[in-house]
């Protein structure tokens, strides 16, 4: 500060300890770098092919589905898997069991639509010796007994008749079963995973599926997208089938099918992964055994729109 004659009169100083500011600046710099690193790694993961327990995909919806599966596997809540036929609901159910706390026990599966109506109750609950004509003299355990402390997968749950739906609901509420012809109450601690390719809400409206059973099963709903909505996965899954599952083809041999796989990606696959696998098996036979050209093979395949 200068006086009227221009001579220096005062000196003003502003002194601060910069060590804390410098420390904060370094921490901010390191955190910014770390955040960018995690962001880059996440973006890289999204671009990579995901292959876990033979479930191969790159589609974002399947990535989110897998994250959900791994989160709920450790829980003992009921799971309802929905999706078109051939989307891999059985494989997903086995994956949930594999990563659950029950994975040391045997995974029990029953297809509700493949067993005659007259037999399905005995398959569910078992029966005592001599309970009915043709019954085993030793009796039989039902799937709820077999799945005690394990996982019970009820595939095609929508095919159960109303009477059996009532009995199933009672078991899920009480965690108790009674064999046909028996009086002893048997405790069960089975975790239920149900699956269907039909719209259970519509069936409830039509009176073909019990609303209370629907809500009992629909604790954690997981819908699996069809292949036509994840076109990129058609090529990836097809290549995976060729390399890992079919006829021991090595990577070099699988490369011979790339042109066909690219053409298959244009097809909608109403039968989803199951149809894709069957078509690829047919392609292998036509190309390896009959030595047909790619164009002839494509002409022989039932690839509608």
C-alpha positions in Angstrom: 0.0 0.0 0.0 1.5 3.3 -1.1 1.2 6.7 0.5 0.4 10.1 -1.3 4.0 10.5 -2.3 4.1 7.1 -3.9 6.2 5.5 -1.3 5.5 2.0 0.1 3.7 2.4 3.4 2.2 -1.1 4.1 2.6 -4.6 2.9 -0.4 -7.0 3.1 0.2 -10.7 3.1 -2.3 -13.6 2.8 -0.8 -16.8 4.2 -2.6 -20.2 4.0 -1.5 -23.7 4.7 -1.8 -25.5 1.3 -1.0 -29.0 2.5 -4.7 -29.9 3.1 -5.7 -28.4 -0.2 -3.0 -30.2 -2.0 -4.0 -33.5 -0.4 -7.6 -33.0 -1.5 -6.5 -32.1 -5.0 -4.6 -35.4 -5.2 -7.5 -37.4 -3.8 -9.8 -35.9 -6.3 -7.5 -36.6 -9.1 -7.1 -40.3 -8.0 -10.9 -40.7 -7.6 -11.5 -39.2 -11.1 -9.1 -41.7 -12.6 -10.6 -44.6 -10.6 -14.1 -43.6 -11.7 -13.0 -43.5 -15.3 -11.4 -46.9 -15.0 -14.6 -48.5 -13.6 -16.6 -46.8 -16.3 -14.3 -48.1 -19.0 -14.4 -51.6 -17.5 -18.2 -51.6 -17.4 -18.4 -50.5 -21.0 -16.0 -53.2 -22.0 -18.0 -55.8 -20.2 -21.2 -54.7 -22.0 -19.4 -55.2 -25.3 -18.1 -58.7 -24.5 -19.9 -61.9 -25.0 -21.3 -63.3 -21.7 -21.1 -67.1 -21.3 -22.1 -68.6 -18.0 -23.2 -72.2 -17.5 -23.8 -72.6 -21.2 -26.1 -69.6 -21.3 -24.5 -67.5 -24.0 -25.7 -64.0 -24.9 -24.8 -60.4 -25.6 -28.2 -58.8 -25.5 -28.7 -56.2 -22.8 -32.1 -57.7 -21.7 -30.5 -61.1 -21.1 -27.7 -59.4 -19.2 -30.2 -57.8 -16.9 -32.1 -61.1 -16.5 -28.9 -62.8 -15.5 -28.2 -60.2 -12.9 -31.6 -60.7 -11.5 -31.2 -64.4 -11.4 -27.9 -64.2 -9.5 -29.4 -61.8 -7.0 -32.5 -63.9 -6.2 -30.8 -67.3 -6.2 -29.8 -67.1 -2.6 -33.3 -66.2 -1.5 -35.9 -68.9 -0.8 -38.8 -67.1 -2.5 -40.9 -68.6 -5.2 -40.0 -67.7 -8.8 -42.2 -67.6 -11.8 -40.4 -67.9 -15.2 -42.4 -66.8 -18.2 -41.5 -66.8 -21.9 -42.2 -68.5 -25.2 -41.5 -72.2 -25.7 -37.8 -72.9 -26.3 -36.4 -69.8 -24.6 -34.6 -71.8 -22.0 -36.8 -71.6 -18.9 -35.6 -75.1 -17.6 -32.0 -74.0 -18.0 -32.7 -70.8 -16.0 -34.4 -72.8 -13.3 -31.4 -75.1 -13.0 -29.1 -72.0 -12.9 -31.1 -70.5 -10.0 -30.8 -73.8 -8.1 -27.0 -74.1 -8.8 -26.3 -70.7 -7.2 -28.8 -71.1 -4.3 -28.0 -72.4 -0.8 -29.7 -75.6 -1.7 -27.3 -76.6 -4.5 -26.0 -79.7 -2.6 -29.5 -81.2 -2.9 -30.9 -82.8 -6.1 -32.8 -80.5 -8.4 -36.3 -82.0 -8.8 -38.3 -81.3 -12.0 -41.8 -82.2 -13.1 -43.6 -81.3 -16.3 -47.2 -80.6 -15.4 -48.3 -80.9 -19.0 -46.6 -84.2 -19.8 -48.2 -86.4 -17.1 -51.7 -87.8 -17.5 -54.2 -86.0 -15.3 -55.1 -89.3 -13.5 -51.4 -89.7 -12.4 -50.2 -86.2 -11.7 -51.7 -86.1 -8.1 -49.7 -89.2 -7.2 -46.6 -87.7 -8.7 -47.1 -84.5 -6.7 -47.9 -86.0 -3.3 -47.0 -89.7 -3.5 -49.1 -92.6 -2.3 -49.1 -95.3 0.4 -48.8 -99.0 -0.4 -52.1 -100.3 -1.9 -53.6 -96.9 -2.1 -55.2 -97.8 -5.5 -55.1 -100.5 -8.1 -51.6 -100.8 -9.6 -50.0 -98.9 -6.8 -46.5 -100.1 -5.7 -46.5 -102.3 -2.7 -43.8 -100.1 -1.2 -45.7 -96.9 -1.8 -44.0 -93.9 -3.4 -42.7 -90.5 -2.5 -44.1 -87.5 -4.3 -42.0 -84.7 -5.7 -42.7 -82.4 -2.7 -41.1 -85.0 -0.4 -38.2 -85.5 -2.8 -37.6 -81.8 -3.1 -37.5 -81.2 0.7 -34.8 -78.7 1.4 -34.1 -78.5 -2.3 -35.7 -76.9 -5.4 -38.9 -78.1 -7.1 -39.3 -76.9 -10.7 -43.0 -77.0 -11.9 -42.8 -76.7 -15.7 -45.9 -75.8 -17.7 -47.7 -74.9 -14.4 -50.6 -73.5 -16.5 -51.7 -77.0 -17.5 -52.8 -78.0 -14.0 -56.5 -78.5 -13.6 -58.4 -76.3 -11.1 -58.8 -79.1 -8.5 -55.1 -79.8 -8.4 -54.4 -76.1 -8.2 -56.4 -75.9 -5.0 -54.3 -78.8 -3.5 -51.1 -77.2 -4.6 -52.0 -73.9 -3.1 -52.7 -75.7 0.2 -49.3 -77.3 0.2 -47.6 -74.0 -0.5 -49.4 -72.3 2.3 -49.0 -75.1 4.9 -45.7 -76.6 3.7 -47.3 -80.0 4.5 -48.3 -82.9 2.2 -50.2 -86.1 2.8 -49.7 -89.1 0.5 -52.7 -90.5 -1.3 -54.2 -93.2 1.0 -52.2 -92.0 3.9 -52.9 -90.1 7.1 -49.4 -89.0 8.1 -48.6 -85.4 7.6 -45.2 -84.9 5.9 -43.4 -81.5 6.2 -41.8 -80.1 3.1 -39.4 -77.2 2.6 -39.2 -77.2 -1.1 -38.4 -74.0 -2.9 -40.8 -73.6 -5.9 -39.8 -72.4 -9.3 -42.7 -72.5 -11.8 -42.6 -71.9 -15.5 -45.1 -71.3 -18.3 -45.3 -70.1 -21.9 -48.8 -68.8 -21.4 -50.2 -65.6 -19.9 -51.4 -66.6 -16.4 -53.1 -63.3 -15.8 -55.3 -63.9 -18.8 -56.0 -67.5 -17.6 -57.0 -66.0 -14.2 -59.5 -63.7 -16.0 -60.9 -66.6 -17.9 -61.3 -68.6 -14.7 -58.8 -71.3 -15.8 -56.1 -70.5 -13.2 -56.7 -69.6 -9.5 -55.8 -66.0 -8.7 -54.6 -66.9 -5.2 -52.2 -69.5 -6.6 -51.0 -67.0 -9.2 -50.0 -64.5 -6.5 -48.4 -67.3 -4.4 -46.2 -68.3 -7.4 -45.6 -64.8 -8.8 -43.3 -63.5 -5.9 -40.3 -63.0 -8.2 -41.4 -62.9 -11.9 -38.7 -63.3 -14.6 -39.7 -62.9 -18.2 -37.2 -64.3 -20.8 -37.2 -62.5 -24.1 -37.7 -64.5 -27.3 -34.8 -64.7 -29.9 -36.6 -62.5 -32.4 -36.2 -59.6 -29.9 -32.5 -60.2 -29.5 -31.3 -60.8 -33.0 -27.7 -60.4 -32.2 -27.8 -63.4 -29.9 -28.9 -65.7 -32.8 -25.5 -65.6 -34.4 -23.7 -65.9 -31.0 -25.8 -68.8 -29.7 -25.5 -70.6 -33.0 -21.8 -70.3 -33.0 -21.7 -71.5 -29.4 -23.7 -74.6 -30.3 -21.4 -75.4 -33.2 -18.2 -75.0 -31.2 -19.2 -76.6 -27.9 -22.1 -78.9 -28.3 -22.3 -80.4 -31.8 -20.3 -83.3 -33.0 -17.1 -82.2 -31.4 -16.5 -79.5 -34.1 -13.4 -77.5 -33.5 -13.1 -73.7 -34.0 -11.8 -74.1 -37.5 -14.6 -76.3 -38.6 -17.2 -74.0 -37.0 -15.9 -71.1 -39.1 -17.2 -72.9 -42.2 -20.7 -72.2 -41.0 -20.4 -68.5 -40.5 -22.2 -67.6 -43.8 -25.1 -69.8 -42.8 -25.3 -68.4 -39.3 -25.4 -64.8 -40.6 -28.4 -65.8 -42.8 -30.1 -67.5 -39.9 -29.9 -64.2 -38.0 -32.6 -62.9 -40.3 -35.1 -65.6 -39.2 -37.5 -65.0 -36.4 -37.2 -68.4 -34.8 -40.7 -68.9 -33.2 -39.3 -72.0 -31.5 -36.5 -69.9 -30.0 -33.2 -71.6 -28.8 -34.6 -75.1 -29.1 -35.5 -74.5 -32.8 -32.2 -72.8 -33.4 -30.3 -75.9 -32.0 -32.4 -78.3 -34.1 -31.8 -76.3 -37.3 -28.1 -76.1 -36.7 -27.9 -79.9 -36.2 -29.6 -80.3 -39.5 -27.1 -77.8 -41.1 -24.2 -79.9 -39.8 -25.6 -83.1 -41.3 -26.3 -81.4 -44.6 -22.8 -79.8 -44.8 -20.6 -82.4 -43.2 -22.2 -85.6 -44.3 -23.9 -84.6 -47.6 -21.4 -81.9 -48.4 -24.0 -79.5 -49.8 -23.3 -75.9 -50.6 -24.5 -73.1 -48.3 -27.2 -71.9 -50.8 -28.6 -75.5 -51.1 -28.7 -75.9 -47.4 -30.5 -72.6 -46.9 -33.1 -73.6 -49.5 -33.7 -76.8 -47.7 -34.3 -75.2 -44.3 -37.8 -74.2 -43.3 -37.0 -70.5 -42.8 -40.3 -68.7 -43.0 -40.7 -65.1 -42.0 
